[in-house]
Amino acid sequence: MMLNGEELSPNITAEFRSSVIAAAFDGFPKSANKFLKKLEKNNNKAWFDDNRADYEQGFLEPCNDLVAAMGSKLAKISPDIHA
């Protein structure tokens, strides 16, 4: 599992890892909204490939952090959810 671009040790317990990630999720950066607006106008593979780093850093990583932060809360609602 990644946290701010760095791999977390597999020895970290799930509960501790979840609390670390929850504390680390500060929302989406402004660059995520800018990326999505540009994507709306340039919705094609060539443009996306050229802008993949912006997608991964500004959108995908925060999405992963959000899902991981919400994982334990979502699991209480539905045990079938694994984040």
QUITA-V197034 format. One line per field, one symbol per residue. ss: DSSP state (H for helix, E for strand, C for the rest). A space follows every 50 residues. Layout:
ss = ???
This chain:
ss = CEECCEECCCCCCHHHHHHHHHHHCCCCCHHHHHHHHHHHHCCCHHHHHH CHHHHHHHHHHHHHHHHHHHHHHHHHHCCCCCC
